Amino acid sequence: MALQDKVAQAWVNFARTGNPSQPGLEWKPFTKESPQAMVFDTVSQSIPLADDALVALLPVPAGRGATPTAGRSSGSARG
């Protein structure tokens, strides 16, 4: 399957079910304990997201035990 077909099918599956998995490409949800990223490439896969600096920039979804940070907005610059 061509890369664009894998990406398109993942979006279709996600829109229909909330889960982008497809045969040969299992989606693993992102959690605070086990951050995951779905990578589309020659070999597409769900992998652990090991970039702590990038993970720190991501908002924690509501209901996942996060404490809101005072004064922080999605458009604020970090330095």
N, C-alpha and C positions, 0 to 999 in steps of 0.2 A: 504494500500500500504506500502511495506517495505521501510525503510529509504533509502537504497541504490537505490531503484527505484525512490523515490522522488528526490534525488540528481541527478541521471542520467537524469531524465526527465527534470529537471530544466536546465541542461547543453544543452540538445538537443533543448529545446525551445529557450534558449538564442542564440545558434548558428544559428538557423533558423530565428528568428525574432528580436533578441536583447532584448527580454523580457522573463525572466524565469518563469513567472506565469504559473499556472496549476490549474485545478479544486480543490478548497479547499485551495489553497496557492497563495495568491495575492502578487505580488512583488510591493513594493513602492520604487521609485527611490531615490537615495541618493542625497540630495541637502544641501547646506551650511545652509539653514534656517531650514531644517528638515532632519538631518542625519538618515538614516535607515540601518538596517542590516537584511538580511534574515537568520534566524536560523533554522537549520535542527535538529530535535530532536523528541521525542515521539509525541509532538505537534509542528509541524513546522509552522512558521509564520514570517512575516516581522514585526520587532519591532523598536522603536526609539533607536538609538545608543546613550546612555547617558554617555559614557566614554569620557570625554573631553580630557584626556591625549592621548587616542588612536586616537580620531578624529583629534587632532592637528598634529599627525604624518602622516596622509593621505594627499597625494597630491590633490590639487583642480584641477578638469578637466579643460582643456583649454576652454575658452569661457564662463566661469561661473563667470566672474567678478573678478577673482583673480589677485593679483599683484605678479609677480615672486619675490622670495626672493633672493637677491644677494648672490652668493657664496654657495648656498645650492644645494646639489646634492642628488639623491636618495640613495646613499650609505654612506652618511656622518653619523657619530656618533653624538648623542645628549647627553648633560650632564647637 
